[in-house]
Amino acid sequence: MITRNYNISTRMSKLPNVGTTIFTVMSKLASDYGAINLSQGFPNFPVDEKLTTILKDISSDSVHQYMPMAGYPPLLEKIGRTVSESYGRTLDPNKELLITAGATQGIFTALQAFISKGQEVIILDPSYDCYEPAVILAGGKSIRIPLNPDFTPNWEVIEAAFTVNTAMIIVNNPHNPSGRILNNSDLEKLEAILDKYPDVILMSDEVYEYITFEEKHISANTRPKLKDKTIIISSFGKTFHITGWKIGYIVAPENLMIEIKKVHQFLVFCVNSVAQVALSTYLDEVNVNELGPFYQDKRDLFQNLMKESRFKLLPSEGSYFQVASFAAISIESDVEFAKRLVLEYGVATIPMSVFNADGRDDKLIRFCYAKDTETLTKAAIQLCKI
């Protein structure tokens, strides 16, 4: 019998350019130096007591074994009801919905289902950092197109990036990290492009769908021209600030969902049973439309607290992120400036250049304002000292 000794360190990595994420770096810095953490996008306030009570009550029930692969049927039904109430779209819960182990798993699963070697996926920068690695692992090639400086799309540039090899375009609406939302004109231009490329799939990452303010985001669920070619990614973690539960869902037409489920069943098979049952009960007791005003109060508080600072705050139309320019403060790179904020002022943020394929540095940082009033106040006091 011949044995082979492999030196793992010399083998080809599938993700040679992927290292420790900036989120991990900044959170560790915050922890090491006792800084106020406005970097990573997770809330620091309690989960709704109704939900924790439900979780406690059902934990002694027989809800601890495998769920059906696609999801707990009552939860699927209630998601279908929520989508109908929110967007006027009627879904078949058994054919057009899938419970996922978080939005990231949903994104990865969909890309594995549809992207093959050599196919291209258009990604709009700055972009969530899980998109490109998932494309690469599927054998595809990401085509990174920068948004305008104000984080609006340049549809002429985007359309010019389409080729015969384009298989998918990913849009994130509301957008992380900028907090911008697409308007009706944007959706019409996207529809016009996809009319010219009918075989291209749209992935619409809408994990912050219920966290919008003066204007509501326009979901692909509401667009007749889009919904039959679109995979929509949603997140209970973001909606109900239970990010540690890692549970989300996909909405997609049956022909696409069939392929997504093929991958899903071998990737995770099914999702946490207790979380699914708890959320199914909770959906009868919560109004998702109350989330926008809840987070708008936090946005407005943070913006008011920062009025006396030297930062220039950019529009935040949705999500729970606030982008700010420090160009009037420093000529440092955004990474170095963000690190100095931790060391000298005790506040952790995220530099925006890390979301760009070319590392473009516009002297911008991102704050997460999904924090309690005390945390936001303490952070703003420090930031106003700069």
Helices and strands as residue ranges (DSSP letters): G 8-10, H 22-33, E 36-37, H 49-58, H 73-87, H 93-96, E 97-100, H 103-114, E 120-125, H 131-137, E 141-146, H 155-160, E 166-172, H 184-196, E 201-205, G 220-222, G 227-229, E 230-235, H 236-239, G 243-245, E 248-251, H 254-267, H 273-282, G 288-290, H 291-305, E 312-313, E 321-325, H 334-340, I 341-345, E 347-348, E 350-351, G 352-355, E 364-368, H 373-383
